[in-house]
């Protein structure tokens, strides 16, 4: 019921505002038809409107009545809003809890997000080698034998003198 009253209040407010504005414009148009002085007086100074309506009732009565109907709708909207506000504040409260009742704790805060560890690089692919046959001794050249004497033989290289004792 409260929602229905609130909707009625809004509808009455809209209708009242429109009627008030239309009635005021009707009176203003009639005032400008009577003369620029009356028109400016009604436009700028509100009490002049009352004087104008009382003096030129036959011409201004439609606008004035329209405006008064708008004010009536605005008052109705105010009353409905006040009743809705009063009704909206009446609530059935829960019975009080005993003093020793546990208060529910707040849920724990979520754990901070873990940083993603860097991905491991993929394992290296094995290098394909050509098929090897039986091992052969390395080729020796003349320059390699002259430059590097053999370490395991106790003999001196050719052309070298033996140490004298």
C-alpha positions as CSV (number, residue, x, y, z in Angstrom):
1,X,0.0,0.0,0.0
2,X,2.9,2.3,0.7
3,X,4.2,1.9,-2.8
4,X,0.8,2.7,-4.3
5,X,0.5,5.9,-2.2
6,X,4.0,6.9,-3.3
7,X,3.1,6.4,-7.0
8,X,-0.1,8.4,-6.5
9,X,1.9,11.1,-4.8
10,X,4.3,11.4,-7.8
11,X,1.4,11.5,-10.3
12,X,-0.3,14.2,-8.3
13,X,2.9,16.1,-8.1
14,X,3.5,16.0,-11.9
15,X,-0.1,16.9,-12.7
16,X,-0.1,19.8,-10.2
17,X,3.2,21.2,-11.5
18,X,1.9,21.1,-15.1
19,X,-1.5,22.7,-14.3
20,X,0.1,25.4,-12.2
21,X,2.5,26.3,-15.0
22,X,-0.2,26.2,-17.7
23,X,-2.6,28.4,-15.7
24,X,0.2,30.9,-14.9
25,X,1.0,31.2,-18.7
26,X,-2.7,31.6,-19.5
27,X,-2.9,34.5,-17.1
28,X,0.3,36.0,-18.4
29,X,-0.9,35.9,-22.1
30,X,-4.2,37.7,-21.1
31,X,-2.2,40.3,-19.2
32,X,0.1,41.0,-22.2
33,X,-3.1,41.3,-24.4
34,X,-4.4,44.0,-22.0
35,X,-1.1,45.9,-22.2
36,X,2.7,45.6,-21.9
37,X,2.6,47.2,-18.4
38,X,0.2,44.5,-17.1
39,X,2.2,41.7,-18.8
40,X,5.5,42.9,-17.3
41,X,3.9,43.4,-13.9
42,X,2.4,39.9,-13.8
43,X,5.7,38.5,-15.1
44,X,8.0,40.3,-12.6
45,X,5.9,41.0,-9.5
46,X,3.5,38.3,-8.2
47,X,1.0,40.6,-6.3
48,X,0.2,42.4,-9.5
49,X,-1.3,39.1,-10.8
50,X,-3.9,39.2,-8.0
51,X,-4.8,42.8,-8.8
52,X,-5.0,41.9,-12.6
53,X,-7.2,38.8,-12.0
54,X,-9.6,40.8,-9.8
55,X,-9.8,43.6,-12.3
56,X,-10.1,41.5,-15.5
57,X,-11.9,38.5,-14.1
58,X,-13.8,37.6,-17.3
59,X,-10.7,37.3,-19.4
60,X,-8.3,35.8,-16.7
61,X,-10.7,33.4,-14.9
62,X,-9.8,30.3,-17.0
63,X,-6.1,30.7,-16.4
64,X,-6.6,31.5,-12.7
65,X,-8.9,28.4,-12.1
66,X,-6.4,26.2,-14.0
67,X,-3.6,27.4,-11.8
68,X,-5.6,26.9,-8.6
69,X,-6.4,23.3,-9.6
70,X,-2.7,22.8,-10.1
71,X,-2.0,24.1,-6.6
72,X,-4.7,21.7,-5.2
73,X,-2.9,18.8,-6.9
74,X,0.4,19.9,-5.4
75,X,-1.2,20.0,-1.9
76,X,-2.6,16.5,-2.4
77,X,0.9,15.3,-3.4
78,X,2.3,16.8,-0.3
79,X,-0.3,15.1,1.9
80,X,0.2,11.7,0.2
81,X,4.0,12.1,0.6
82,X,3.6,12.9,4.3
83,X,1.3,9.9,4.9
84,X,3.6,7.6,3.0
85,X,6.6,8.9,5.1
86,X,4.8,8.3,8.4
87,X,3.7,4.9,7.3
88,X,7.1,4.0,6.0
89,X,8.7,4.7,9.4
90,X,6.5,2.2,11.3
91,X,8.4,-1.0,11.4
92,X,8.1,-4.2,13.5
93,X,11.3,-4.6,15.3
94,X,12.9,-7.9,16.2
95,X,13.0,-8.8,19.9
96,X,16.3,-7.7,21.6
97,X,19.0,-10.4,21.7
98,X,20.3,-11.5,25.1
99,X,23.4,-9.7,26.2
100,X,25.5,-12.9,26.2
101,X,24.7,-13.6,22.6
102,X,27.7,-13.9,20.4
103,X,28.2,-11.3,17.8
104,X,29.0,-12.7,14.5
105,X,32.5,-11.9,13.5
106,X,33.3,-10.4,10.2
107,X,34.5,-12.9,7.6
108,X,38.2,-13.1,7.3
109,X,39.8,-10.9,4.7
110,X,40.8,-12.8,1.6
111,X,44.5,-13.8,1.4
112,X,46.5,-11.6,-0.8
113,X,47.0,-13.0,-4.3
114,X,50.2,-14.9,-4.8
115,X,52.5,-13.7,-7.5
116,X,52.8,-16.2,-10.3
117,X,56.2,-17.8,-10.4
118,X,58.0,-17.5,-13.7
119,X,57.6,-20.5,-15.9
120,X,60.5,-22.9,-16.2
121,X,62.1,-22.8,-19.6
122,X,61.4,-25.9,-21.7
123,X,64.1,-28.6,-21.6
124,X,66.8,-28.3,-24.2
125,X,66.4,-30.5,-27.2
126,X,69.2,-33.1,-27.6
127,X,71.6,-32.2,-30.3
128,X,71.7,-34.7,-33.1
129,X,75.2,-35.8,-34.0
130,X,76.4,-37.9,-36.9
131,X,76.9,-41.5,-36.3
132,X,80.4,-42.3,-35.3
133,X,82.3,-45.3,-36.3
134,X,85.2,-46.8,-34.4
135,X,87.6,-44.2,-32.9
136,X,90.7,-43.6,-35.0
137,X,93.8,-42.0,-33.7
138,X,94.1,-38.3,-34.6
139,X,96.3,-37.7,-37.7
140,X,99.6,-36.4,-36.8
141,X,101.3,-33.9,-39.0
142,X,105.0,-33.0,-39.1
143,X,104.4,-29.6,-37.5
144,X,102.4,-31.1,-34.6
145,X,105.2,-33.5,-33.7
146,X,107.9,-30.9,-33.8
147,X,106.0,-28.4,-31.7
148,X,104.7,-30.6,-28.9
149,X,107.1,-33.3,-27.6
150,X,105.6,-36.3,-26.1
151,X,105.4,-36.1,-22.3
152,X,105.5,-39.8,-21.5
153,X,108.7,-40.7,-23.2
154,X,111.8,-39.9,-21.4
155,X,113.8,-39.5,-24.6
156,X,114.7,-36.1,-25.8
157,X,113.4,-35.0,-29.1
158,X,115.5,-35.5,-32.2
159,X,118.2,-33.0,-32.5
160,X,118.4,-32.2,-28.8
161,X,121.4,-33.1,-26.8
162,X,121.2,-35.2,-23.7
163,X,122.1,-33.5,-20.5
164,X,125.6,-34.3,-19.2
165,X,126.3,-35.3,-15.7
